[in-house]
Amino acid sequence: MCGIIGYVGKKNSVPFIIDGLKKLEYRGYDSAGISILQEEKLVTVRAVGKVAELEKAALLANPKGQCGIGHTRWATHGKPCEENSHPHTDCTGEIVVVHNGIIENFLTLREKLSSLGHRFKSETDTEVIAHLIEENLKTACGATPKERLINAVRKTNGEISGAYAYGVLWAQVPGFLLGVKNQSPMVVGLGKDENFLSSDVPAFLKHTNKVLFLEDGEMAELTETGVKLLDKNGAEKPLKPVKINWDQKTAEKGGYEHFMLKEIYDQPQAIEDTLRTAQTDFGKLLNLNTRELRALQQVHIIACGTAYHAGLVGKYYIENFAGIPVTVDLASEYKYRCVPRTAGTLAIAVSQSGETADTIGAIRKAKELGFKTLAICNVLASTLTRVCDATFYTHCGPEISVASTKAFTSQLTSLYALALFLGKAKGNISEASFNSLYKELLTLSKFMADAVKIEYEVRHITKRVYKAPHFLFLGRNVNFPIALEGALKLKEVSYRSAEGFAAGEIKHGPISIIEKGTPTIVLMPADSLFEKMLSACQECRARGAFVIAVTTQEGARLAKDSVDKTIILPYAGELLQPVLNVVALQFFAYWTAKRLGCEIDQPRNLAKSVTVE
């Protein structure tokens, strides 16, 4: 996730672009840059760090021009540095591009373009777009430079694959800005004698609330006098702008009241973006050949907090598909316990930020013991990724709310993909089974898109129970860690006492804390353990618990006489169902906290990344 802003009008574009980038920093903040068309030449200024660093550099360079583009980056290809910062140019320096998304075939295209004499200055996938446009301009038809640019961009769109949105400036067409959308967001702000191109509305909302949302395959032509919308074939389409009534603060959250809520709804896209790179050959990623992969004897998963719960789910995945024994440790414990030096060990560190001190310390210990190390992380070039031998990146974009949601489900997705690969490499699952299971995994984002539709249902249930002093969460097998995560989410944002248990354990002590009306959230999809979970419901209800079942359509039918309320989710299969089940618990925590008037995005006493022991 990155932030794009473009301006074309009668005024100096620099203040508009810098201000827009500040409004988009929630989309990325490891580097930023601007390109301004000044006297028919492009002037580019870039800086590592937040937009404030770019602002300082721009004051020194002092570019001025009535047309320009800017970008704030969340790195996906290439470490955060000035060379990898956007905007990116072609060989001539006359074409400049800013981009949000992932170009899946960029390595193939880069190799082809290099063979044609193009010279690349960065490690990014984005730079490929600028060079492709340059190459396609050589043969593009058109009576004017503008027509040639449009046709070159159309051809470029047919050659790149992935999810992307990008903006283009060409020095030979002053006062003209072109925007492209495919599966990544792009909006146009329609002003008076000025128009804006951006990833999101907040970038220009204080200047205009008249907005045009681009659809996949569309391109927008912007000049100071107007906007044209083209379909993928280049035919003009009618404009259908909408009026935005959000205030600035709400707009930064995409219209949602809190970042946590927005990030719950981000999950289908985050999973889809993560899966775009999950087909990476994990053997090459780990620098292990087939013989070494088959020699793996055990896996250690190391993490903290929510990431630890992802690791617990990952244990079920890896043991099920790969048949490799897995231990899951809290990083703060792993660092100080006696860990046997066992050959054939892979240590996996799971972290959203890559800066958690306990996790970094634990993985350094694993390296000292001679283990191969892998990070599953969301932040490119973070400390953890530099310490580990290899990294698999989740692609969530920045997660602003302290309570993790989309990072968690993307971690689960990554661990599932890794488990499948290890299973195939170890010979535990056949090539045909791998292909079938991976195809099933690719449908997960669609199931998640349906899962996030349950908000109203959960919201209604929380009205009945939010004042309770204590909550229980129950699950079995792969859903047991989800019960732990549900309890943690509720504690984090609502400050209510909550505990998660393996459902079979409640009769061994925990059932004694149930009182009349104790909300008990039971994860019980209609799977192989459904009857066991039904028994747990009956045991709890007999002690006065108010039982809320998180289940499937069939489960709701079978459980109707044994529970008080049901939350119904689509069924994605026994091992993938936990990824959907947690959505209900995220909404439950959110709405409980909201009803209690708690600070949701920045709960008391908590920080997003714990960088001290």
N, C-alpha and C positions, 0 to 999 in steps of 0.2 A: 504494500500500500504506500503510495507516494502522493504528493499534492502538486497539482498543476494550476497555474494562473496565467492567463494571457490578456493583454489589453490592446485595443486599437481605438484611437479617438483623436481629439484636437489638443489634448493636454500632454504634458510629459508623463510617460507611462511608468517611470521608475517608482514614484510614491505609491501608485495603485498596486504595483506588483509586489513590492516589499510588504505593504499592509496586508495584501491578500495572502501572502506566504505565512505571515504571522497567524492568520486565522486558520491556516491549514496545517499548523505544526502538529496537531493531534494525529495527522496522517503519516508523519515521518519527520525526523529531526536529527539525522546523523550528518547531513550536509545540505547545502542549498546553493542555488545559482540563478542568474538572470542573463538574458541576452536582449539587447536593445538595438533596434535599427536606427543608427545615427548617421545621417548624411549618406544614406545608401550603403553603409557598412555595418556589419554586426559587431557590437562590442559586448563581450561576455565577461562576467565577473562571477567567480565561484568561491565558496569557502566551506571548510569542514566545521561541523558543529551546528548549533541552532541558527535560526534566521538572524539573530542579533549579530552574529559574526559576519554574515553576508552584508548586513546593513552597514557595518563599519567599513568593509571593503568597498562597497558601492559609494560611500561618501568620499573615499579617497580617489576612486577612479572617475567618479562624477559623470557617468553616461547620461545622455539625454536623447529622447526620441519619442515619437508619438505612437510607436508600435513596439511591443516587446512581449516576451514570455519568461516565466520563472518556474522554479521547481524546488520543492523540499523533499528530501529523499529518505526512504526507508530501504536500506540496501538489500537486494536479492542476488545480484551478480556483481562480484567485486567488492573489496573491502571499502569502508568509508575513507575516502581521501579525495583530494582536489581533482585528480585525474579521472576518478570515477563519478564525480558529481555531475549532475545535469546543469545546463543544457549540453548536448553533444553535437559536434559538427561533422561535416563530410571532409573530404580531402581539400576542397577548395576554400573551406571556411565561409562559404556563402549560404549554406543550408544548416539550419539549427533545429534540433528536435528535443522536446521534453516528453517523458513517457511514464505511464503508470501501468503496471502489469508484468507479465512474464512472456517473453518470446521463446517458445519451446524449441524451435529449430534454429536458434541463433548460431550455434557452433557450426552447423552445416553451411549456413549462409555466410558466416564469417570466413570459413575456409574457401568457399567459392569466390567471394569478393577479394580476398587476399590474392588469389591466383590471377585475378584480373588487374592487380596492381594497386588495390586500395590499401592504405596503411592505417592501422587502428592505434588509437592513443590510450584506450581504456580497457578494462576487463568486462565491461557491461554488455548486456544483451541489447540495450537501447541504441548503442552506436551503430549497430547493424542497420537500423532503420534509416539513419542519415545517409549512410553509404549506398544503400539500396536505392533511395530516392535519387541520389546523384547519378548512379548508374542508369536508372530508368529514364532520367531526363535526356540522356543521350539519344534515345530513340522515341521519346514521347511526341505525339502529334499535338497540334494546336496552333492557332493563328497568333496567339499572344503568349508571353511567358506565364501568365496566370493559367491559361488553359493547359499548357504543357505541364505545369506543376500539378494541377489536379489529376491529369491522366497518369503522371508518374507515380503519384501517391496511390491512385486506384490500383495500378499494377503492383506496387509494393504491398498493398493490403492482401493481394492474391498470393503473394509469395511467403508471407510470414504466417505463423500459426501460434495460437495461444490466446490468452486473455490480455487485451491491451487497450489503452486509450492514449493518444498522443497529439501534440500540437506541433505545427511546422511553420517556420518562417524562412523565406528565401529572399536574399538581399536584392535580387533582380525584380521583385514584385513588392515595392514599398507600400506600406499601409494595408497589407493583406495578411491575414492569419487563417490557417486551416486547421480544423480539429477533426479527429477520427475516433470512433468508438467501436469496440468489439469486446463485450463481456466485462469491461471495466467501466466505471462511471465517467461520464463527461456531460457537462451542462453549459449552456450559454446564457449569459445575462444580457438582456436587451435594454440598453440605456438610450439617452438622448445625445446624439452626436458622439456616442462611444458605445462599444460593446465588449463583452468579457467572455473568456473561455476558461473553464475551470473543472477540477475534479468534483467540486462540491460548492453548494450555494454560499456558505459563510464567506468565501473569498471576496465576494462582491456585493453582499446583501445590503451594505450601508449606502451603496450607490444606486441599486435598482432591485426591485423585488419581482420583476417580470422575467420569468425563467423559461427556457426551452430545454427539456430533457431529451438528449439524443438516445436513439434506439440502436441496437447492434447493427453494424453495417453502414450506418449513416455517417456523412461528413458534413461539417458546417463551414461555410465561407464567411469570414468576418471582415468588414471594413468599418470605417467610422460612420458611414451612412446607412448601413443595414447588414442583415444576415441572410444568407441563402442556405437552404438545407437540401442535400443531395442524397439519393439512395445509393446502394452499392453499384448500380449501373451508371451513375452519373446523372440520372434524371432528377429535376427539381421537384421538391415536395412542399406542400403548404406548411406554414409555420403554425404550431398550436401551442403557444406559450401559456403558462399558468402563473397565477399570482401567489407568491409566498407570503404567508402571514406570521412566520416565526420571528421571534426576536433573535438578536445576534447569538446570545448564549445558547439558546435552544438549537439554532441552526448548526452550530459546531458539532452538535450531537446527532445530526441528521434528523432533527425533529423530535427526538426522544428526550425525555426529561433527564435521564442519567446515562452516562457512558456505559454502565453495567447493562442496562436494558438494550442499548444499541448493540453492544458486543454479543449479547445473547442472540440477537437477530443477525449478526454478522456470521454466525457459525456455518450456515450452508456454503457461503462463499469461501470462508477460511478453509474448510475441509476440501472443497474443490481445488483451491489454489495449492494446498499441500499435496494433494494427489497428483498434480501436474508434474511434480518432481519425484514422487514416491516410486516411480518405475525405474529410477536410477539403479544401476547395477551395484547393489550393496557390497558385493565382493570387491569391486574396484574402489568403492568409497572407503572401505575398511583397509584397503591395501592387503587383502588376504586372498590367496588363490584357493581353488577348489579343495586342494588337499588340506590347507590350513583351516578352511571353514569346517570341513568334515572332522577335523581334529579338535574342534571346540568341545570342551567337556562341561563347562558351566558358564553361566552369565550372572553378573552382579549388576543389579539396577540400583542406582544411587540418586536420591532426590530429597526435596523438602516440601512440606505443605501439600498443596494441590498436585504438584508434579509427582510427589511420592504416591499419591493415590493412583495417578496414571501408571506409575511403575507397577503397582500391585495388579492392575488390570493386565499390563504387559506380561506379567509372569504367567497368567493363564494363557495368553496368546502364544507365547514362545514355547511353553511346555506342551501345549496342545498340538501345534503345527510342527515344531522342530524336535520335540522330545529331548530338549536340553534342560537340565536342572537349573532353576533360577532362584536366586535369593534377592530380596528387595530390602534395602537398608535406608533408614533415615541418614542423610549425609552426616549429620552431627554425631551420630553413633558410630558410623563406619570408620570415621577418621580415628577414633580412639579405641575401637575394639581390636582384638587379635584376629587378623584376617590371614588364613593359611596361604602360603605362596604356592598356588596350584597351577600347573601348566595347562594351557588350553583355556584360559579364562578371558572372557570379554567383559569389560566394565562399561556400562552405559550410564551416562549422567543425563538426567532430564531436567531442563530448566527453561523457563520462558525468557528470562533476561540474560542468562549466561554470566551474571555477576554475583550470584549468591555465594557468599564467602564459604559457608559450610560445604556446599557442593564442590566448589573449586578445590578446597582443601582435601576432600575425600578422594576426588579423582586424581589429584597429585599423588596421594598415597598409593592408589591403584597402579599408577605408572611406575612408582618406585618398586612395586612388587613384580613388575615385569608384565603386567596385563596389557592387552590391547584395549584402547579406550575409544569410545564413541560418544559424541554429544548429540542429544536431540534438543534443539534450541531454536528460538525465534529471532535472535538478534545476531546478525552477521558481524563477524570480527570481534565479538565480545570475548572477555577473558577466558571463559570456559572453552570456546571454540578454538582458541589459540593453544590451550593446554592439551586438548584431546588430539589423538592421532587423526581423527576424521569427524565430520559433522553431517548430520542430516537436518536440514532446516525445515521447520514448519513455516508456513507462509500466511501468518495471521495479520500482518501489519501491526502497528503499535497497539498494545492493550493498555488503555488508560486507567480503567477502574482497578483499584487494588485487588478486588475479588476476581480471581481469574475464571474466565468462562470459555472463550473461544480458543485460548491457548491450550486448555485442558483437552477439549475434544480433538484438537489438531494433534496433540501428543498421542492420544489414543489411536488416531488414524495412522500416525507414523509407526507406532509400535506394532500395530496389526500388519502393516506392509512389511516391516522388518521381519516379523515372525514368519510370514509367508515365504519370504526370500530365504531365510535360514532353513525352513522346512524343505524347500526345494533343493538347496545346496547340500543338506545332510542326507538327501534321499528319503526323507520321511514322508514327503508328498510328491506325487508324480507331476510331470510337466502339465498333463491335462488337468489335474486337480488344481494346480497352481493357477492356471489360466482361468478356470471356472471361479475360483475363490477371489481372484483379483478382479474379475469382471463384476462379481457381487460387491466388492469393496467400492468400485467406481460408482455404484448406485447410491452410496451412503449420503451424498450431499442432497440428493432428491428426497430421501426419507427425512433428512434434517429439515428441509424446507417445509415439509408437512408438520414436523414435530413442533416447530416454533409457533404454529397456529393455536397452540393450547393455552396461550397466555390468559385469555378471558376466563377460561374454565378454572385455572389455578387461582387467579385473582379472586374469584368468587369464593373458593374454598378457604382462602386465608382469612376472609372476613369472619369466619366461624371460629378460628382457632388462634389468631395472632396474639391474643393476650395471655396465652398459656405460659407458665413459667418454665416449662421443660418439654422437650420434644425428643422422640425416638425415631431412628431410621433403621430399617431392617432390610437385609438382602442376603442372598446365598450365592456361592460360587462366584462367577465373574461380576455379579451385581453387589457383592459384599463391599468392595472398595467404593462403589458408587454411593452406598449408604454412608460410608465414612465421609465422602466428599460432600454429600448433602448436609450432613451435620456440621461440617466445617464451614460451608457457605453460610448457613444460618447463623452460626456463631460470629462469623466475620462481620456481617453487615447488619444484623439485628440485635447483637449482644445478648441473645437468648441462650440459655443452657440447652445443649443438644448433644446427643450421643448416637453413634452408629454402631450396630452390632451385626455379627453373622446371625441370621435368624435361628439357626439351630442351637445357638448358645444362650438364648434368652432364658431358657428353663434352668440354666446352670447358675442363676444368680440375678441377672439384670431384670427379670420379670418383676422382682420385688419393688422396683421403683415406680411401677405403673399405678396410677391413681385414677379415680373417676375423671374422665375427660382428657387424659393425657394424649395429645396428638401423636399418633404412631404411623409413620409413612412407610409403607411396605412395597418394595420393588418386586413385582410378581407377574412378569409376562407369561403368557400361556406357553411355557416351555417344559422341559423334562423335570424341572423341580417345582412346578406349579402346585402340585398337591401338598408338598412339604410346606410351601409358603402359605397355603390355605390353612393348614393346621396352625401355623404361627399366628395368623390373623385371629383364629378362633380362640387361641390361648390368651392373646392380649385383650381381645374384646370381652372375654369372660371376667377379666380383672378390671373392666371399666374403661379401657382405652377407646379413644375415638380413632378408628382405623381408616386411613386413606390409602387406597391401593393405586399404585402406578402400574398400569397394566395395558393389555391390548384389547381389541374388541372382543375376542373370544374369552379372554381372561375376565373381562367385566361381566360377561354373561354368566360364567361359571361361579363367580365370586359374589354375586349380587346379594346373597343372604348372609354373607360372612364379613362384610365391610360396611362402613358408613358412607364413604364417598369414593368415587373412582376418578382417576385421571387417565384418559385413554390416548395411547400413542400408537403410531403405525408399527408394524412388526418387521424388523430388518434381519431377523435370524438370531439364534441364541447368543453368539459371540459378539455381534455388532450391536445388539439391543442396548447394552449399557451406554453407548454413545448417545442414544436418543433418550434413555431414561433420565440422564442427568439434567436434561433440559427442563423437565418438570421440577426438579429440585432447585435449579437456578431461579426459575420464576417464583417458586415458593419462597425462597430466601429473599428475593427482591421485594415481593409484595408484602411479606411480613415486616420487613424493615421499613418500607414506605408507610405502612399503616401505623407503625410505631414512631414515625417521625425521625428516623435515624439518618445520619449522613452516610449515604450509600457508596459513593465513589471513593471517598477517603475516610474509611472507618477509623475510629479513635485507636490510638496506640499502634497502628499498622503502617507499613511502608510497602511500596510495590516490590522493591528489590532489597533484600536484607544483606547488606554488604559488610556486616560485622558478625563475629561469632557470638 
